[in-house]
Amino acid sequence: LLTVAVILAWTSVVGAQTAPPAPKVQLPSGETVWDLNGDWEALIENYGPGARHGTGPNVYRITQTGSAFSAMRTKDDPLLTKEAAEHGHAPWGRAGSPSLQGELEKTGFKHVQIVFGSGGRVLPSTGRISEDGKTIVIDNGLYIRVTLTRP
């Protein structure tokens, strides 16, 4: 009976699948950074003085060249109203507008900025990439946080 228990325990450990980490790319300098290319599920949270704008989802398409990257919204942000957009008061952007930009280094972000609304206001921010490279949290520290997850 003990032998059967040991075999079952061993096969469950061996058979356990862990998701492979996200890919990395090697730069001409030899440094290795995360490969952020592709579509990411985005949760945009407005807090503090921006809380009235709420929270909403989108999908950001990240394009990376070397260590530099930028992201575009793939659809209109859900709280974008025609009146707000016409008057430039919406923190939310239209499909195809920039949403993030920055540069990577070996330990994560060298710098990252949230691009606010369709107007292109740039907010210096801080960012953290999870150990497996599949979740990113970017926050400007005042009123907006973006959480990206690889589908």
N, C-alpha and C positions, 0 to 999 in steps of 0.2 A: 504493500500500500504506500509506503514511504517512497519507494522507487517511482511509482506512478505519479505521485504528487510532485516529485522533483522534475520528472520529464515534462509534466504539464506546465510547471512554472517556467522551465527553461524554454519551451516552445513558445509560450506567450511573450517572453522577453525578446526572443529572437524574431518572432513574427510581428512584433510591434513596429509599425511603420511611423517614421517621423518625416514630416514634410521637408523636402530639401530647401535649403536657404535660397533666397533670391540670388540671381546672377550678379557677378561683379565684372568689371572691365579693367584692363590694365592700360594705364596711360603711357604715352611715349617716355615719360620720366621714370617709368618702372613702378610707380605708385598704383595700387589697386583701390578702386572705389566702387560703390554700389552702381549697378545698372538700373536706372529708374525709368528707362524707356517703356512706354505703353500706357494703357488706360488704368486709372486708379479710381475706386469709389471714393468720393469726397463727402465729408460731413462738415459743413461750415457752421460754426457756432459763434453767435454774437453775444457778448456778455458785457457787464459793466455799463458804461454809457451807451453802448451799441445794442443792448439787450432788446430794445424795442423792435429791432430788425429781425429778431427770431433766429431760428436754426433751420437749416435746410440741406438737402442732398444735391449732389451733382456728380458728374464723372469728369475727371481731369485727364487730359492726354498729355503726358510728359514726353518731350523730345530732348535727348541728351547728346551733346557732341563733346567728347572728352570729359572734362570735369564740369563743364557748364551745362545748365539745363533750363528749360522754360516749360510752362504748362499752359494749356488753353482749356477753356470750358467747352464741353461737347454739347451742352444744351443750355438754354436760358436758366438762370437761377430761379427757383420757384416763387420767390417773393418780389420779383422784378415787375413793377407795374408800369404801364405806359406813361402815366403822369410823372412818376418819380424819375423814370429814365429820361424823359424830355427835359426835366428841370435839373438833371444831374445830381439828384439827391439819393439815388439808390446805391446801397452798398453791394448790391447784387449785379451780376454782369450778364451780358448776352452770350449766346453760343458763339464760339470762335474768338472771344476776347481773352486776353492774357489773364492768368490767375496767380501764377507763381513764377519766380525766377531765382536763380542762385548759382552757387558753385559748390562742388563737393571736394572733400579731402578724405584721406584714409580713415579718419575717425568719425566722419559724418559730414556735416555741413561746414564749409569754410565761411559762407554767408548765404542767407536765404531771405527773400522778401515776398510778402503777400501783395499781389496787385489787386487793389480795391476797386470793385465795380468796373463798369465798361470804360470809365474815364481814364484808367491807367494810373491812378494815384498809387505810389509805391510805399509800402509800410515795412521798414526794417524789422526783422523778426528773428526768433530763435527757432531751431528745429532739432528734433531727435528722431533717429531712425532705429527701429527695433533691432535686436540682435540677429533676427533671421531676415531682416531687410524687407519685411512684408507690411509693416505699419510705420507711418510717418506722422508725427504731430508737429505742427508749425503754429507758433503763437506770437502775436506782436506784443504781448504783455499788457495791453491796455483794453482791447475790446473785441478781438477776433481771433479764433482758433480754428485751424483746418486740420482734420484728421483724415489721412489717406490710407486706404487699405487695398492691397492687390487682390483682385477677385480670384 
